[in-house]
Amino acid sequence: MPTILPLTFLAPLILLAAAALAATRPGRRPRLVPMLSEGAALVVLLLAVAGLGQLLAFGPARATLFDGAFTLILSMDAISATMALLVAFVGWIVLRYARSYLDGESREGAFHALMLATLAAVMILVQAGSVAVLVPAFVAVGTGVRQLLLFYRGRPAARRAAVKFAMVWHAGDAALAVAAVLIVVAYGTGDLAALPLGTIAETSVAAHVAAALLVLAAVLKTASFPLHGWLTEVMEAPTPVSALLHAGIVNAGGVLLIRMADLMQGSPGAMAALVMIGGFTALFGATVMLTQSAVKTALAWSTVAQMGFMLVQCGLGLWPLALLHIVAHSLYKAHAFLSSGGAVQAVASIRRPGPVAVPSVGAVLKSFALALALFAGMAALFTAISGPKTAQELALGAMLIFGVAYLVAQGIADAAPVELTRRTARAALAAAAAYFLFQILAEKGWGPHLPAAPVPGPLEWAMIVLAVLSFGLVAFAQAVFPLWSHHPAAAGVRVHLANGLYLNALLDRLIGGFRVVKSS
């Protein structure tokens, strides 16, 4: 145990101090407040790097305040160090971007104060070592995001999005708070590191209910089906807010599940629920995303799909891959939102390659067979290199390779040029190899700190088969869609999908969101 606490623990204090200073100058300040904001974020990034160095040099560390069931603990281990570095890096990039994006806004200082305060809450959340810290941190994050969504209070759509976000997020907070109490009742401690390994005792009703409530909290916080509508409306806030959401906010449900991995894995029912809800959300979000014409809306639907897929990974017990997914998705999606302004020009500058080859049903079937054969070959190769793969790892890889099969179908269509065939073959090979390579790296980095995937029983096998078949059928339907896209029925289906099957409109009706209330 190191004698010096990790420097990352100071990050929330620095961010809050900078937020307090920025709040004293809420109006337009062309230089002072933006420079203060970016500078504080840069200092926090350096502290996160230093904290990682301390972890590697001295091992995990904890700071504890107050003894008892609801003790306050900040923890620095492989998971919290990874998330702290991710949040600090994305936060610095977003605040640096906001310096020019918000330049000249009448409430520029207030925006930076809110961003810094929200970032401080996220830094506390990802370093939480007990439920007594975790629950208030989630509440604080939700409060900060709601205020950011209301930055343009004069927009009715912004107020509607803020109301929906607050309802869904804080409902998750309530579920998490009850789960925290039940965890303390069941185990006599709120220390996340002290939660027992293995299965939940059949007599521990409180632990089973706590696991179910943790699933509910994670589902609500990851914008999962059917309460995903708030995420598709975040463009009513400034673009930096959309990017900041991917720094431990919209994926905070995944962080929660990973932190509670030992408890969650002891409840097969909770794990199965994650696979079912996450799988449906992933397929639904990905399908709707393909029908969107606005760049930022398509990105939001993509996030819905990605968060659903992350829940599937958690439900399968692939915790290191779920954490890797959070890191990779946060980085690329934050970049995608920040660069969305130039997307139209970038697409317009690309030379048109001509009409896309439309594969026949036979070509699609052949492409799926080739992709699966390629995946099986790679699985055999990496099994010889690094040892046998679990059923969950093979199932997840199969779901990913179904997406590659669509590219292969384009390459082997009758009208496809030879160069396209070669490119799709290389892409399929690279995707299969990359999956197993990253899986090995994730296991090396985070695997020792997380439970191994459970040995599948009847319920687990049922979920694995259901997930693989569902993803395969949707990928097949996408590949053959060009064959019947001109049918009149296809146009109607596209309209319904473009509107998300009107689920968001139903939520608006329930909360009275269609009533335009004059701002005060």
N, C-alpha and C positions, 0 to 999 in steps of 0.2 A: 504494500500500500504506500503510495507516494506521500511525502510530507507536505507537498505543495499541491493545492487543489488545481484542477484544470482551469486554464485561463478562459475557456469557453463559458464558464459559469458567470463571468463578468459581462458577457455580451448583452443580456437583457437590460442590465443596469445602464450600460452606455447608450443603448437605443432609447430607453425611456427618458434618460436625461436629455438627449438630443430632441426627442419628441416634445418634451416640456418647453425647451427653448424655442422650438419652431412654433409651438402653440401660442407663444407670446407675440408672434408676428404673423397672424393668420392671413393677412392680405398679400398683395403682390410685392415680392422682394426679389428682384432680378438676380442677385448674386448670393446674399448672405445665407438664407435658409436652404436653397438647393445645394450649395457647397457644404453646409453643415450636415445635411442629410446624406449626401454621397460620402462625405468623409467619415461619418459615424459607421455607415455600412461597410466601408473599406476596413476600418479598424476591427469591426466584428469579424470580417472575413479573415484577417490576419490572426485574430484570436482563435478562430476555428482551426486554422492550419496549425497554430501552436498547440492547441488542445489535442489534435491528432498526433502531433509529435510526442507530446507527453504520454499519450496512451501507448504508443509504440515503445517508448523508452521505459515507462514505469508500470504499465498495466492499468486496469480499470480503477476508477476512483469514484467516491460518493461524498456528498455533503448532506448531512442530516440535521434537521432542526425539529425539536420536540419529540420525545419518545412516546410510544403508544401505537394503537391500531391505526390512527390517522396521522402518522408522522410525515413530515415534509422532507422529501428526498430528491436531490438532483443527482443524476447518474451519468457517468462518462464511460461508455463501453464501445464496442465495435459498431453497434447499431446507432446509438445516439451520436457518436462522432461522425458517422457517415451522414446522418440526416442534418446535423448541425452545419457541417461543411457545405452540404447541398443548399440548405436554406440561406446560409450566409452568402454563398456565391450568387445564387439567383437573385437574392435581395439586393446585393450591390449592383448587379447588372440592371435590374429594374429601376432602382433609384437613380442610377446614372442616366438611364434613358429618360426618366421623368424630368430631369433638369431641362431638357429642350422641349419635351412634349408639353409640359405644363407652363412653359415660359410665357408670361403675360397674363395668366389666369388671375381673376380677381381674388380667388381663395387659394392661391398657390401655396402659401405657408401652411394653411390648414390641411391641405392634401398631404404634404410631406410629414406633418405631425401624425396624421392618421396612419400613414404607411409605416412610419418608424414604430409606432406603438403596436400595430398589428404584427410587425416582424418580431418585435420583442416577445409578444405572446407566443408566437410560433417557436421561437428559440427555447422558451421555457417548456413548451409542449414536447418537443422532440428530445429534451433532456430529462423529462419527468421520470422519477424512479419510484413513485408511489401514487396511489389513486388520489391522495389528498392534494397532489400537485397537478395530476393529469386532468381532473374534472374542472377546476377553476381555469386552467389554461385553455381548455376547449371552449369554455364560456367566453373568455376574453377574446379569443380568436374570432368567434362568431360575432361578438359585439363590434369589433374593429372592422370586419368585412362588411357588416351591415351599414356602417357609417360611410365606408368607401363607396358602396353601391348607391348611396344617397348623395353623392358629391354634387350631382346635378339635380337638386331637389325639384326644380321646376318641370322635370320630365315625368309625366304620369307613368310611363313604362318603367322608369328607374324606381319609382316608389313601389310599383307592383312587384318588381323583381326583388327589392329589399324585403318586402313583407313575406314573399314566398320563401326566400332564403332563411329569414329569421324563424319562420314557422318550422321548417324542416330541420335546420341546424339545431335549434334549441330543443326540439323534440328529441333529437339524438342526445343532447346534453342530459335531458331528463332520464332517458334510458340508461345512459352511462352512469349517472349519479346513483340510480337504484342498484345497478349492477355492482358499483363500488361498495355500497353498503352490504350487499349480499356476499361479496367476496370476503369482506372483513368478518361477517358472521360465520361463513363457512370455514375460513382458514385462520381467523384470529389475527390477521395482519393485512395491511394495505401495501406492503412492500412488494413491488412487482418481482424482484429477484427471489423472493421467498415463496412464491407460489409453487406448489408441489408439481413434480413431473408425473407423467403417466395419465392413467384414466381417472375420471371423476368417480368417486365412490357412489354406488347406487343409492346409498342412504342420504347422500348430500343433495337434497332437493335444492337448497339455496345455490349451490355451485352450478347445477344444471340450468336453473332460471337465469343466473348471472351470465352464463354462456349465451343463452338465447337473447338476452338483452344486449350483449356486446355485438352480436350479429345485427340486431336492429339498429344500434347506434352507428355501426360501420356502414350499413346500407344507406342510412339517411345522410351521412356525411360525405359519401362518395357519389352523390347525385345519381343513385341507382333507380331503375324503373320501379314504380311509376311516378316517383316524386323527383324527377330529374329536371323539371321545367326551369327552375331558377338558373341553372348553369347555362342554358341556351340564351339567357337574357342579360348576361353579364356585360355585353358590349354597351349597355346603357351607362356603364361607368367608364372612366378613362382607360385606355388600352393597358397602361402599366398594372392596373388592378387585375385584368384578365391574366397577365403573365404571373403576377404575384400569387394568384390562386394555386399555381402549380408548385409553389415552394412550401410544401407541407400543409396545405389547407384542403384542397379538394381531395388530395390523397391521404389526408390525416386518418381516415377510416382504416386504410391499409396499415399505417403506422401503429394504430391502436391494436389491430389484430396481431401484428407481428410482435408487439410488446406483450400481448397476452397469449402467445403461441402455445405455451405449455397447457394453459387452462383450456383454450379452444380445442386443441387436439384431443383432449380427454372427452369431448362430446361429439360423437359421430353424427348426431342429428344436426348440431350447429354447423359442422363442416359440410354436410350435405346441403344444407340451406344456402350456404355461401356459393357452392357450385351451381345450384339451380338459379338463384337470383342473379348471380354474377354472369352466368352463361347467357341467360335471356337478355340481360342488360347489354352485354357485349354485342350480341347478334342484332338486337334492336337498334342500338346506337350506330353500329357500322352501316346497317341498311339505310337508315334515315340520312346519315351523313352523305351518302352517294347522291342524294336528291337535292342537296342544298346548293344554291347559287351564290350566296354571300360567303366570303372567305372566312370571316370570324365565326359565323354561325356553323359552318362546316367544321371548323376547328373545335367548337364547343361540343358538337355531337361526337366528334372523334374522341374527345376526352371522356364523354359518357361511356363510349365503347371500351376505351382503355381501362377505365376504372372497373368496369364489369369484368374484364379479363383478369385484372389484378385480384379481384375477389375469387375468381375461379382458381387462381394459383394458390391463394390462401386456403381455400376449401380443399384442395388436393394435398395440402401439407407441404407445398414447395416454397417454404418461407424464404430461403435465400434468393430464389428467382423472383419472388414477389418484391423483395427489397430492391433487387437490381432493376426490376421494371419501374419502380417508383423513381429511382435515380435517373434512368434513361429517359423515361417519359417526361419528367419534370424539365430536364435540360432541353430536349428538342421541342417540346410544346411551348415553353416560355419563349424560346427563340422564334417559333412560328408566329406567336401572337405579336411579338415586338416587330417582326419583319412583315407583318400582314399588309401594311400600307403600300409596300412595293410589289405585292404579289401579282397584281393585274399587269403592271408594266413588265415584270419578269416573264410571265406567261406569254404576253404579246410579242416579246422579243425572240421567243423560241421559234426556230424554223419548223414549219409544219411538215411532218414526215409523210403525209398522205393518208389515205383511208386505212383503218386498222383491219387486219385480217380477221374475219369472223370464223371461229372454229365450229365444226359440226359436232353433233353429239358424240359421234365416234371419236373425234379428235380430243374432246374433253375427257371422255372416259380413258383414253390412252394417256393423256397428260396426268391424270390422277394416279394411274398405275405407275407411270414412270417416276412421278414425284415420290410416291410411297416406297418404290423400290430403291430410289436414291437415298431416302431417309433411312431405310433399313440397312443399306450398306454403310452409311455413316455411323449409325448406331452400333453396328458390329465393329467398326474400326475403333471408335472411341471406347467401346467396352473392352477391347483388347488393350487399349492404352491406359485407361483409368479405372477399370473395373465395371461390374454389371450396373445397369441402369434400372431404376425402379419403374413399376408400371405407371406411376403418375408422371414421371419424367418423359417416358415414351409417349404417353397420351398427349401431354402438352406439346411435345414436338410434332406429333401428327397433326394437331390442330393448327399449328403454325405453318406446316408444310402444305396444308390445304390452300392457304393463300398463295403460296408459290406455284401451286398447280395451275392457277388461273394464268399466270405468266407463261408457263410451259404450254398451255393450250393455245395461246396467241402465237407462240413460236412454231408449233407443229401444224398450224392450219394450212390448208392447201395453198392459199394465196400468200403465205408468209415468205419473205425473202430468206435466204440462207443465213445472212448475218443476224437477223432477228432470232432465228432458231438457235444460233450459237450463243447469243447474248442471254436468252432466257435459260439455256442450259447452264451457263456459268452462274447466273443469278441463283438458280435452284441449288447448285452445288455449294455456293458460298453461304446461302441461308442455312442449309442443313449443317454445314461445318461450324458456322458461327453459333448456332444454338447450343451445340454440345460444348464448344469452347467456352462460351460465357457461363454455361451451367457449371463447368468445372471451376472457373474462376470465382463464381459466387459461392460455391461450396467451400472453397479454400478460404475465402475472406470472412464469410459470415456463418458458414455451416457449423463450426464448433460452438457457436453461441446460440443456436436455435435447434429445436427438436427435429429429428429426422422424420421424413414422411412415414406415416403409419403403414403397416402391412395391410393391404386391402382385404376387407371382409366382404360379405355379400352386399351390404349397402354401398361400400366404397366402389366395388366393381360395377354396380348398377349406375352410379354417378359417372364413373369413367366412361363407360360405354355410351351413356346418354349424351355426355358432353362431346365425345368424338363424333358420334353420328350426327348430332345437331350442327356442329361446325362444318362437317363434311357436306351435309345437304345444302346448307346456305351457300357454301363456296361453289358447289356444283350449279346451284340456281343462278348465281352471279355469272358464272362462266358461260352458261347457255342463254343468258338473258338477251344478248344481241340477236338471237334467232327469232325472238317473238316481240322485240321491243317496239315494233311498228304496229302491233295489234291494238285496236281501240281500247281493249281492257287494260293494256299496259299503261296507257296515259292516265286512266283513272286511278290505278294503283299508285302511280308515281305522285299524283296530287295528294292522296291520302298519306303517303309516307313522308312527303315534303312537309306536311303539317304535323308530323309526329303522331299520327292517328288521333289527333285532337285531344290527347291526354292533358297537355298543358292548358288548353282552353277549358277543359272540365275543372281543373284546379283553380283557374281564374274565376270561374263561376262560383265555386264553393267558397272562396275567400272574398267574393265581391270585387274582384280585381277589375271587372269591366266598367265599374263606376269610376269616372274620372273626377277625382277630388281636387279642388283648387288648393294649391299650396299656400301656406300662410306667409 
